[in-house]
Amino acid sequence: MEGVSIMDIDNYYKQLEGFKIKSYLGESKDGFPQFQLTKPRYKDVKVEVSADEEGNYGGVLFLSEMETV
């Protein structure tokens, strides 16, 4: 990932420590699986697991807040 340091990536993914998968949300419009994660005393988060089609690297987890309906 160009322009992002290893420390930034470590801190980004460390946010997920202690979360557990609550539910599978289906696929995004891009075809990547999405999951709802939960952790006591925290808001649930959505994680989208992606990778490039060529498989040139390990992929990325996109983190976002769960949308309320």
Distance bins in CASP14 RR format, pairs under 12 A and 6 or more apart:
PFRMAT RR
TARGET T0000
AUTHOR 0000-0000-0000
RMODE 2
METHOD distances of the structure
MODEL  1
1 8 0 0 0 0 1 0 0 0 0 0 0
1 9 1 0 0 1 0 0 0 0 0 0 0
1 12 0 0 0 0 0 1 0 0 0 0 0
1 50 0 0 0 0 0 1 0 0 0 0 0
1 52 0 0 0 0 0 1 0 0 0 0 0
1 56 0 0 0 0 0 1 0 0 0 0 0
1 57 1 0 0 1 0 0 0 0 0 0 0
1 58 0 0 0 0 1 0 0 0 0 0 0
1 59 0 0 0 0 1 0 0 0 0 0 0
1 60 1 0 0 1 0 0 0 0 0 0 0
1 61 0 0 0 0 0 1 0 0 0 0 0
2 57 0 0 0 0 0 1 0 0 0 0 0
3 9 0 0 0 0 0 1 0 0 0 0 0
4 10 0 0 0 0 0 1 0 0 0 0 0
4 11 0 0 0 0 0 1 0 0 0 0 0
4 12 0 0 0 0 1 0 0 0 0 0 0
4 13 0 0 0 0 0 1 0 0 0 0 0
4 60 0 0 0 0 1 0 0 0 0 0 0
5 11 0 0 0 0 1 0 0 0 0 0 0
5 12 0 0 0 0 0 1 0 0 0 0 0
6 12 0 0 0 0 0 1 0 0 0 0 0
6 13 0 0 0 0 0 1 0 0 0 0 0
7 13 0 0 0 0 0 1 0 0 0 0 0
7 14 0 0 0 0 0 1 0 0 0 0 0
8 14 0 0 0 0 0 1 0 0 0 0 0
8 15 0 0 0 0 0 1 0 0 0 0 0
9 15 0 0 0 0 0 1 0 0 0 0 0
9 57 0 0 0 0 0 1 0 0 0 0 0
9 58 0 0 0 0 0 1 0 0 0 0 0
9 59 0 0 0 0 0 1 0 0 0 0 0
9 60 0 0 0 0 1 0 0 0 0 0 0
9 61 0 0 0 0 0 1 0 0 0 0 0
10 16 0 0 0 0 0 1 0 0 0 0 0
10 17 0 0 0 0 0 1 0 0 0 0 0
11 17 0 0 0 0 0 1 0 0 0 0 0
11 63 0 0 0 0 0 1 0 0 0 0 0
12 47 0 0 0 0 0 1 0 0 0 0 0
12 60 0 0 0 0 1 0 0 0 0 0 0
12 61 0 0 0 0 1 0 0 0 0 0 0
12 62 0 0 0 0 0 1 0 0 0 0 0
12 63 1 0 0 1 0 0 0 0 0 0 0
13 19 0 0 0 0 0 1 0 0 0 0 0
13 47 0 0 0 0 0 1 0 0 0 0 0
13 59 0 0 0 0 0 1 0 0 0 0 0
13 60 0 0 0 0 1 0 0 0 0 0 0
13 61 1 0 0 1 0 0 0 0 0 0 0
13 62 0 0 0 0 0 1 0 0 0 0 0
13 63 0 0 0 0 1 0 0 0 0 0 0
14 61 0 0 0 0 0 1 0 0 0 0 0
14 63 0 0 0 0 0 1 0 0 0 0 0
15 37 0 0 0 0 0 1 0 0 0 0 0
15 39 0 0 0 0 0 1 0 0 0 0 0
15 42 0 0 0 0 1 0 0 0 0 0 0
15 43 0 0 0 0 0 1 0 0 0 0 0
15 45 0 0 0 0 1 0 0 0 0 0 0
15 47 0 0 0 0 0 1 0 0 0 0 0
15 61 0 0 0 0 1 0 0 0 0 0 0
15 63 1 0 0 1 0 0 0 0 0 0 0
15 64 0 0 0 0 0 1 0 0 0 0 0
15 65 0 0 0 0 0 1 0 0 0 0 0
16 35 0 0 0 0 0 1 0 0 0 0 0
16 37 1 0 0 1 0 0 0 0 0 0 0
16 38 0 0 0 0 0 1 0 0 0 0 0
16 39 0 0 0 0 1 0 0 0 0 0 0
16 42 0 0 0 0 0 1 0 0 0 0 0
16 45 1 0 0 1 0 0 0 0 0 0 0
16 46 0 0 0 0 0 1 0 0 0 0 0
16 47 1 0 0 1 0 0 0 0 0 0 0
16 49 0 0 0 0 0 1 0 0 0 0 0
16 61 1 0 0 1 0 0 0 0 0 0 0
16 62 0 0 0 0 0 1 0 0 0 0 0
16 63 1 0 0 1 0 0 0 0 0 0 0
17 37 0 0 0 0 0 1 0 0 0 0 0
17 39 0 0 0 0 1 0 0 0 0 0 0
17 42 0 0 0 0 0 1 0 0 0 0 0
18 37 0 0 0 0 1 0 0 0 0 0 0
18 38 0 0 0 0 1 0 0 0 0 0 0
18 39 1 0 1 0 0 0 0 0 0 0 0
18 40 0 0 0 0 1 0 0 0 0 0 0
18 41 0 0 0 0 0 1 0 0 0 0 0
18 42 0 0 0 0 1 0 0 0 0 0 0
18 45 0 0 0 0 0 1 0 0 0 0 0
19 35 0 0 0 0 1 0 0 0 0 0 0
19 36 0 0 0 0 1 0 0 0 0 0 0
19 37 1 0 1 0 0 0 0 0 0 0 0
19 38 1 0 0 1 0 0 0 0 0 0 0
19 39 1 0 1 0 0 0 0 0 0 0 0
19 40 0 0 0 0 1 0 0 0 0 0 0
19 41 0 0 0 0 0 1 0 0 0 0 0
19 42 1 0 0 1 0 0 0 0 0 0 0
19 43 0 0 0 0 0 1 0 0 0 0 0
19 44 0 0 0 0 1 0 0 0 0 0 0
19 45 1 0 0 1 0 0 0 0 0 0 0
19 46 0 0 0 0 0 1 0 0 0 0 0
19 47 0 0 0 0 1 0 0 0 0 0 0
19 61 0 0 0 0 0 1 0 0 0 0 0
19 63 0 0 0 0 1 0 0 0 0 0 0
19 66 0 0 0 0 0 1 0 0 0 0 0
20 35 0 0 0 0 1 0 0 0 0 0 0
20 36 0 0 0 0 0 1 0 0 0 0 0
20 37 1 0 0 1 0 0 0 0 0 0 0
20 38 1 0 1 0 0 0 0 0 0 0 0
20 39 1 0 0 1 0 0 0 0 0 0 0
20 40 0 0 0 0 1 0 0 0 0 0 0
20 42 0 0 0 0 0 1 0 0 0 0 0
20 44 0 0 0 0 0 1 0 0 0 0 0
20 45 0 0 0 0 0 1 0 0 0 0 0
20 47 0 0 0 0 0 1 0 0 0 0 0
21 33 0 0 0 0 0 1 0 0 0 0 0
21 34 0 0 0 0 0 1 0 0 0 0 0
21 35 1 0 1 0 0 0 0 0 0 0 0
21 36 1 0 0 1 0 0 0 0 0 0 0
21 37 1 0 1 0 0 0 0 0 0 0 0
21 38 0 0 0 0 1 0 0 0 0 0 0
21 39 0 0 0 0 0 1 0 0 0 0 0
21 44 0 0 0 0 0 1 0 0 0 0 0
21 45 0 0 0 0 0 1 0 0 0 0 0
21 46 0 0 0 0 0 1 0 0 0 0 0
21 47 0 0 0 0 1 0 0 0 0 0 0
21 49 0 0 0 0 0 1 0 0 0 0 0
22 34 0 0 0 0 0 1 0 0 0 0 0
22 35 1 0 0 1 0 0 0 0 0 0 0
22 36 1 0 1 0 0 0 0 0 0 0 0
22 37 1 0 0 1 0 0 0 0 0 0 0
22 38 1 0 1 0 0 0 0 0 0 0 0
22 39 0 0 0 0 1 0 0 0 0 0 0
22 40 0 0 0 0 0 1 0 0 0 0 0
22 42 0 0 0 0 0 1 0 0 0 0 0
22 43 0 0 0 0 0 1 0 0 0 0 0
22 44 1 0 0 1 0 0 0 0 0 0 0
22 45 0 0 0 0 1 0 0 0 0 0 0
22 46 0 0 0 0 0 1 0 0 0 0 0
22 47 0 0 0 0 0 1 0 0 0 0 0
22 66 0 0 0 0 1 0 0 0 0 0 0
23 33 0 0 0 0 0 1 0 0 0 0 0
23 34 0 0 0 0 1 0 0 0 0 0 0
23 35 1 0 0 1 0 0 0 0 0 0 0
23 36 1 0 1 0 0 0 0 0 0 0 0
23 37 0 0 0 0 1 0 0 0 0 0 0
23 38 0 0 0 0 1 0 0 0 0 0 0
23 44 0 0 0 0 1 0 0 0 0 0 0
23 46 0 0 0 0 0 1 0 0 0 0 0
23 47 0 0 0 0 0 1 0 0 0 0 0
23 66 0 0 0 0 0 1 0 0 0 0 0
24 33 1 0 0 1 0 0 0 0 0 0 0
24 34 1 0 0 1 0 0 0 0 0 0 0
24 35 1 0 1 0 0 0 0 0 0 0 0
24 36 0 0 0 0 1 0 0 0 0 0 0
24 37 0 0 0 0 0 1 0 0 0 0 0
24 46 0 0 0 0 0 1 0 0 0 0 0
24 47 0 0 0 0 0 1 0 0 0 0 0
24 48 0 0 0 0 0 1 0 0 0 0 0
24 49 0 0 0 0 0 1 0 0 0 0 0
25 31 0 0 0 0 0 1 0 0 0 0 0
25 32 0 0 0 0 0 1 0 0 0 0 0
25 33 0 0 0 0 1 0 0 0 0 0 0
25 34 1 0 1 0 0 0 0 0 0 0 0
25 35 1 0 0 1 0 0 0 0 0 0 0
25 36 1 0 1 0 0 0 0 0 0 0 0
25 37 0 0 0 0 0 1 0 0 0 0 0
25 44 0 0 0 0 0 1 0 0 0 0 0
25 45 0 0 0 0 0 1 0 0 0 0 0
25 46 1 0 0 1 0 0 0 0 0 0 0
25 47 0 0 0 0 1 0 0 0 0 0 0
25 48 0 0 0 0 1 0 0 0 0 0 0
25 49 0 0 0 0 0 1 0 0 0 0 0
25 64 0 0 0 0 0 1 0 0 0 0 0
25 66 0 0 0 0 1 0 0 0 0 0 0
25 67 0 0 0 0 0 1 0 0 0 0 0
26 32 0 0 0 0 1 0 0 0 0 0 0
26 33 1 0 0 1 0 0 0 0 0 0 0
26 34 1 0 1 0 0 0 0 0 0 0 0
26 35 0 0 0 0 1 0 0 0 0 0 0
26 36 0 0 0 0 0 1 0 0 0 0 0
26 46 0 0 0 0 0 1 0 0 0 0 0
26 47 0 0 0 0 0 1 0 0 0 0 0
26 48 0 0 0 0 1 0 0 0 0 0 0
26 49 0 0 0 0 0 1 0 0 0 0 0
27 33 1 0 1 0 0 0 0 0 0 0 0
27 34 1 0 0 1 0 0 0 0 0 0 0
27 35 0 0 0 0 0 1 0 0 0 0 0
27 48 0 0 0 0 1 0 0 0 0 0 0
27 49 0 0 0 0 0 1 0 0 0 0 0
27 50 0 0 0 0 0 1 0 0 0 0 0
28 34 1 0 1 0 0 0 0 0 0 0 0
28 35 0 0 0 0 0 1 0 0 0 0 0
28 46 0 0 0 0 1 0 0 0 0 0 0
28 47 0 0 0 0 0 1 0 0 0 0 0
28 48 1 0 1 0 0 0 0 0 0 0 0
28 49 0 0 0 0 1 0 0 0 0 0 0
28 50 0 0 0 0 1 0 0 0 0 0 0
28 62 0 0 0 0 1 0 0 0 0 0 0
28 64 0 0 0 0 0 1 0 0 0 0 0
29 48 0 0 0 0 0 1 0 0 0 0 0
29 50 0 0 0 0 0 1 0 0 0 0 0
30 48 0 0 0 0 1 0 0 0 0 0 0
30 49 0 0 0 0 0 1 0 0 0 0 0
30 50 1 0 0 1 0 0 0 0 0 0 0
30 51 0 0 0 0 0 1 0 0 0 0 0
30 52 0 0 0 0 0 1 0 0 0 0 0
30 53 0 0 0 0 0 1 0 0 0 0 0
30 60 0 0 0 0 0 1 0 0 0 0 0
30 62 0 0 0 0 1 0 0 0 0 0 0
31 48 0 0 0 0 1 0 0 0 0 0 0
31 49 0 0 0 0 0 1 0 0 0 0 0
31 50 0 0 0 0 1 0 0 0 0 0 0
31 51 0 0 0 0 0 1 0 0 0 0 0
31 53 0 0 0 0 0 1 0 0 0 0 0
32 46 0 0 0 0 0 1 0 0 0 0 0
32 47 0 0 0 0 1 0 0 0 0 0 0
32 48 1 0 1 0 0 0 0 0 0 0 0
32 49 1 0 1 0 0 0 0 0 0 0 0
32 50 1 0 1 0 0 0 0 0 0 0 0
32 51 1 0 0 1 0 0 0 0 0 0 0
32 52 0 0 0 0 0 1 0 0 0 0 0
32 53 0 0 0 0 0 1 0 0 0 0 0
32 59 0 0 0 0 1 0 0 0 0 0 0
32 60 0 0 0 0 1 0 0 0 0 0 0
32 61 0 0 0 0 1 0 0 0 0 0 0
32 62 0 0 0 0 1 0 0 0 0 0 0
33 46 0 0 0 0 0 1 0 0 0 0 0
33 47 0 0 0 0 1 0 0 0 0 0 0
33 48 1 0 0 1 0 0 0 0 0 0 0
33 49 1 0 1 0 0 0 0 0 0 0 0
33 50 0 0 0 0 1 0 0 0 0 0 0
33 51 0 0 0 0 0 1 0 0 0 0 0
33 61 0 0 0 0 0 1 0 0 0 0 0
33 62 0 0 0 0 0 1 0 0 0 0 0
34 45 0 0 0 0 0 1 0 0 0 0 0
34 46 1 0 1 0 0 0 0 0 0 0 0
34 47 1 0 0 1 0 0 0 0 0 0 0
34 48 1 0 1 0 0 0 0 0 0 0 0
34 49 1 0 0 1 0 0 0 0 0 0 0
34 50 0 0 0 0 1 0 0 0 0 0 0
34 61 0 0 0 0 0 1 0 0 0 0 0
34 62 0 0 0 0 1 0 0 0 0 0 0
34 63 0 0 0 0 0 1 0 0 0 0 0
34 64 0 0 0 0 1 0 0 0 0 0 0
34 66 0 0 0 0 0 1 0 0 0 0 0
34 67 0 0 0 0 0 1 0 0 0 0 0
35 44 0 0 0 0 0 1 0 0 0 0 0
35 45 0 0 0 0 1 0 0 0 0 0 0
35 46 1 0 0 1 0 0 0 0 0 0 0
35 47 1 0 1 0 0 0 0 0 0 0 0
35 48 0 0 0 0 1 0 0 0 0 0 0
35 49 1 0 0 1 0 0 0 0 0 0 0
35 61 0 0 0 0 1 0 0 0 0 0 0
35 62 0 0 0 0 0 1 0 0 0 0 0
35 63 0 0 0 0 0 1 0 0 0 0 0
35 64 0 0 0 0 0 1 0 0 0 0 0
35 66 0 0 0 0 0 1 0 0 0 0 0
36 43 0 0 0 0 0 1 0 0 0 0 0
36 44 1 0 1 0 0 0 0 0 0 0 0
36 45 1 0 0 1 0 0 0 0 0 0 0
36 46 1 0 1 0 0 0 0 0 0 0 0
36 47 0 0 0 0 1 0 0 0 0 0 0
36 48 0 0 0 0 0 1 0 0 0 0 0
36 63 0 0 0 0 0 1 0 0 0 0 0
36 64 0 0 0 0 0 1 0 0 0 0 0
36 65 0 0 0 0 0 1 0 0 0 0 0
36 66 1 0 0 1 0 0 0 0 0 0 0
36 67 0 0 0 0 0 1 0 0 0 0 0
37 43 0 0 0 0 0 1 0 0 0 0 0
37 44 1 0 0 1 0 0 0 0 0 0 0
37 45 1 0 1 0 0 0 0 0 0 0 0
37 46 1 0 0 1 0 0 0 0 0 0 0
37 47 1 0 1 0 0 0 0 0 0 0 0
37 48 0 0 0 0 0 1 0 0 0 0 0
37 49 0 0 0 0 0 1 0 0 0 0 0
37 61 0 0 0 0 0 1 0 0 0 0 0
37 63 0 0 0 0 1 0 0 0 0 0 0
37 64 0 0 0 0 0 1 0 0 0 0 0
37 65 0 0 0 0 0 1 0 0 0 0 0
37 66 0 0 0 0 1 0 0 0 0 0 0
38 44 1 0 1 0 0 0 0 0 0 0 0
38 45 0 0 0 0 1 0 0 0 0 0 0
38 46 0 0 0 0 0 1 0 0 0 0 0
38 47 0 0 0 0 0 1 0 0 0 0 0
38 66 0 0 0 0 1 0 0 0 0 0 0
39 45 0 0 0 0 1 0 0 0 0 0 0
42 65 0 0 0 0 0 1 0 0 0 0 0
42 66 0 0 0 0 0 1 0 0 0 0 0
43 63 0 0 0 0 0 1 0 0 0 0 0
43 64 0 0 0 0 0 1 0 0 0 0 0
43 65 1 0 0 1 0 0 0 0 0 0 0
43 66 1 0 0 1 0 0 0 0 0 0 0
43 67 0 0 0 0 0 1 0 0 0 0 0
43 68 0 0 0 0 1 0 0 0 0 0 0
44 63 0 0 0 0 0 1 0 0 0 0 0
44 64 0 0 0 0 0 1 0 0 0 0 0
44 65 0 0 0 0 1 0 0 0 0 0 0
44 66 1 0 1 0 0 0 0 0 0 0 0
44 67 0 0 0 0 0 1 0 0 0 0 0
44 68 0 0 0 0 1 0 0 0 0 0 0
45 61 0 0 0 0 0 1 0 0 0 0 0
45 62 0 0 0 0 0 1 0 0 0 0 0
45 63 1 0 1 0 0 0 0 0 0 0 0
45 64 1 0 0 1 0 0 0 0 0 0 0
45 65 1 0 0 1 0 0 0 0 0 0 0
45 66 1 0 0 1 0 0 0 0 0 0 0
45 67 0 0 0 0 0 1 0 0 0 0 0
46 61 0 0 0 0 0 1 0 0 0 0 0
46 62 0 0 0 0 1 0 0 0 0 0 0
46 63 1 0 0 1 0 0 0 0 0 0 0
46 64 1 0 1 0 0 0 0 0 0 0 0
46 65 1 0 0 1 0 0 0 0 0 0 0
46 66 1 0 1 0 0 0 0 0 0 0 0
46 67 1 0 0 1 0 0 0 0 0 0 0
46 68 0 0 0 0 0 1 0 0 0 0 0
47 60 0 0 0 0 0 1 0 0 0 0 0
47 61 1 0 1 0 0 0 0 0 0 0 0
47 62 1 0 0 1 0 0 0 0 0 0 0
47 63 1 0 1 0 0 0 0 0 0 0 0
47 64 0 0 0 0 1 0 0 0 0 0 0
47 65 0 0 0 0 0 1 0 0 0 0 0
47 66 0 0 0 0 0 1 0 0 0 0 0
48 59 0 0 0 0 0 1 0 0 0 0 0
48 60 0 0 0 0 1 0 0 0 0 0 0
48 61 1 0 0 1 0 0 0 0 0 0 0
48 62 1 0 1 0 0 0 0 0 0 0 0
48 63 0 0 0 0 1 0 0 0 0 0 0
48 64 1 0 0 1 0 0 0 0 0 0 0
49 58 0 0 0 0 0 1 0 0 0 0 0
49 59 1 0 0 1 0 0 0 0 0 0 0
49 60 0 0 0 0 1 0 0 0 0 0 0
49 61 1 0 1 0 0 0 0 0 0 0 0
49 62 0 0 0 0 1 0 0 0 0 0 0
49 63 0 0 0 0 0 1 0 0 0 0 0
50 57 0 0 0 0 0 1 0 0 0 0 0
50 58 0 0 0 0 1 0 0 0 0 0 0
50 59 1 0 0 1 0 0 0 0 0 0 0
50 60 1 0 1 0 0 0 0 0 0 0 0
50 61 1 0 0 1 0 0 0 0 0 0 0
50 62 1 0 0 1 0 0 0 0 0 0 0
50 63 0 0 0 0 0 1 0 0 0 0 0
51 57 1 0 0 1 0 0 0 0 0 0 0
51 58 1 0 0 1 0 0 0 0 0 0 0
51 59 1 0 1 0 0 0 0 0 0 0 0
51 60 1 0 0 1 0 0 0 0 0 0 0
51 61 0 0 0 0 0 1 0 0 0 0 0
51 62 0 0 0 0 0 1 0 0 0 0 0
52 58 0 0 0 0 1 0 0 0 0 0 0
52 59 1 0 0 1 0 0 0 0 0 0 0
52 60 0 0 0 0 1 0 0 0 0 0 0
53 59 0 0 0 0 0 1 0 0 0 0 0
END
